[in-house]
Amino acid sequence: MRAPTTVLLTGATGYIASHTWLALLEAGFDVVGVDNFSNSSPEVLTRLHALSGRAPTFVEADVCDPAAMEAVFQRHRVAAAVHFAAFKAVGESAEKPLAYYANNVGGLLTLCEAMTRHQVHALVFSSSATVYGKPKELPIREDAPLSSTNPYGATKLIGENILRDLANADPAWNMALLRYFNPVGAHESGDIGEDPRGVPNNLMPYITQVAVGQRARLQVFGNDYDTPDGTGVRDYIHVVDLAEGHVAALRYLLDRQQSITANLGTGQGHSVLELIRAFEQASGRRIDYDIVPRRPGDVDASYADPTLAHELLNWRATRDLQAMCADSWRWQSKNPNGYQTLQTMNAPS
Ligand code: UFG
């Protein structure tokens, strides 16, 4: 029997990474997770242990720390990496551009340098539909023009460029640049999910926090967009579908020894009001909301053409809006305070 292939996950205890960790284990890979908990909780590891029945292999480290990354590669026989570790809040990136460039670009460089030293040449990179800027054509294909409208988006574009240059310089490298649309939902157990710190920036976690009574009302940012009901349209994708997309991309890199740049979306757009209604149906809770002015930088509509991922990776999203809402609700209602348990909340500080 062949030994399992070991995959390094950076940002491993984050929202998308934690679901990908489970999907990789289910697909027969071994996983080494690295995270500095800058935007996640160690409780994720306890949950992953319970869900998978295996003690997670984990290193608490900053992906920008060259010595720590070197130690990870010395200790573990890693065959490929999936690089999730990054800051991701658009608004915050405009306030703290240096922190975003240092962490998102610096972390990628440190990782690639360590991989180069250890001759590991397969890398899956968390990119984003944000690299399409304000899309001119819908659905969005991978060959659409690229641009950035904020420092966060710029770090994703720079990351893609670094990896393209690296693959051009050394054909040993195989990269999957995965452009995520709008991940929502949670593992069907309701035991891992999205746990933003502070006020959520994104729509679904805001809705779920209104549903559990942590926030009074949702603000809908604008109803005068050029969309059927006037509210913004996005391509919401279930995080477990997204996780399975990473497994498919990794297999492609390892089996075909080729690079790929692909959208991971459903191809379906849904408005803010549609998502609210679907969530109300799935949860049985009412979501009170107010229409407020547009949020600066938002686009009318964004949804993927997911054809390429289907053709090359044999992957497509299968979970519908109803499942996304039901699973987000299960996670939030089982964990009203996210990963913060009552015990730690009551502990003296
Ligand atoms: N929205 C609200 N109220 C809220 C939050 C969002 O009405 O409280 C609306 C937005 O205006 C938008 C839609 O809900 O129409 C989705 O907004 P999100 O913030 O959930 O998602 P975005 O599409 O704005 O942003 C996401 C990622 C970014 C990424 C971007 C483009 O969060 O990281 O997609 O790919 F840059």
Boltz pocket constraint, residues with backbone or C-beta under 6 A from the ligand:
constraints:
  - pocket:
      binder: B
      contacts: [[A, 88], [A, 90], [A, 128], [A, 129], [A, 130], [A, 131], [A, 153], [A, 180], [A, 181], [A, 182], [A, 200], [A, 201], [A, 202], [A, 203], [A, 204], [A, 206], [A, 218], [A, 219], [A, 220], [A, 221], [A, 222], [A, 231], [A, 232], [A, 233], [A, 234], [A, 272], [A, 295], [A, 298], [A, 299], [A, 300]]
      max_distance: 6.0
